[in-house]
Amino acid sequence: MDEPRTLKAPWPIIEHKESFEVQDASGSITIAFVYFEDEPGRQRATHRLSRDEARRVASHIARIPEYIAATKDEVK
């Protein structure tokens, strides 16, 4: 049976033209893309987040390893 894949922390956030990308520490696995739109009219039409909203979502995703570690410490 294959071993489960582990995603090494920390998970950096890379900003692109219209998205934030969350990767694992090795940079070889993309965990998430969070898309945004800067222009208010297009933002409403495309139902995308603002840059600030997308950055906050990406930062919360990148902190998942911290949340998991804290939970494991509480269980011990």
C-alpha positions as CSV (number, residue, x, y, z in Angstrom):
1,M,0.0,0.0,0.0
2,D,1.3,3.5,-0.8
3,E,2.3,5.7,2.0
4,P,0.2,8.9,2.5
5,R,1.8,12.0,1.0
6,T,3.0,14.6,3.6
7,L,3.0,18.3,2.8
8,K,6.0,19.8,4.5
9,A,5.5,23.0,6.4
10,P,5.8,26.0,6.1
11,W,3.5,26.6,3.2
12,P,4.6,29.8,1.4
13,I,2.2,32.1,-0.4
14,I,3.2,33.3,-3.9
15,E,1.4,36.2,-5.4
16,H,0.5,36.1,-9.1
17,K,-1.2,38.6,-11.4
18,E,-4.8,37.5,-10.4
19,S,-4.2,34.8,-7.7
20,F,-2.3,33.7,-4.6
21,E,-0.7,30.3,-4.7
22,V,-0.1,28.2,-1.6
23,Q,2.6,25.6,-1.9
24,D,4.3,23.1,0.3
25,A,7.7,23.9,1.7
26,S,9.5,22.1,-1.2
27,G,7.6,24.1,-3.8
28,S,6.8,21.0,-5.7
29,I,3.2,20.7,-4.7
30,T,0.5,23.4,-5.1
31,I,-2.0,23.2,-2.3
32,A,-4.4,25.9,-3.4
33,F,-4.9,28.8,-5.8
34,V,-7.1,31.7,-4.4
35,Y,-8.2,34.0,-7.2
36,F,-9.0,37.7,-6.9
37,E,-10.1,40.7,-9.1
38,D,-9.0,44.2,-8.4
39,E,-11.5,46.0,-10.6
40,P,-14.8,46.4,-8.7
41,G,-17.1,45.9,-11.7
42,R,-15.3,42.8,-12.9
43,Q,-15.1,41.6,-9.3
44,R,-18.9,41.6,-9.0
45,A,-19.4,40.1,-12.5
46,T,-16.9,37.2,-11.9
47,H,-17.8,36.7,-8.2
48,R,-14.1,36.8,-7.3
49,L,-12.7,38.0,-4.0
50,S,-10.8,41.3,-3.6
51,R,-7.0,41.1,-3.4
52,D,-7.2,41.6,0.4
53,E,-9.8,39.0,0.9
54,A,-7.9,36.5,-1.2
55,R,-4.7,37.2,0.6
56,R,-6.4,36.6,4.0
57,V,-7.9,33.3,2.7
58,A,-4.5,32.2,1.4
59,S,-2.8,33.1,4.7
60,H,-5.3,31.0,6.6
61,I,-4.8,28.0,4.3
62,A,-1.0,28.4,4.7
63,R,-1.4,28.2,8.5
64,I,-3.2,24.8,8.5
65,P,0.0,23.0,9.6
66,E,0.1,25.3,12.7
67,Y,-3.5,24.6,13.5
68,I,-2.9,20.8,13.2
69,A,0.2,21.0,15.4
70,A,-1.7,23.0,18.1
71,T,-4.5,20.4,18.0
72,K,-2.0,17.5,18.4
73,D,-0.4,19.3,21.4
74,E,-3.8,19.8,23.1
75,V,-4.6,16.1,22.7
76,K,-1.3,14.9,24.4
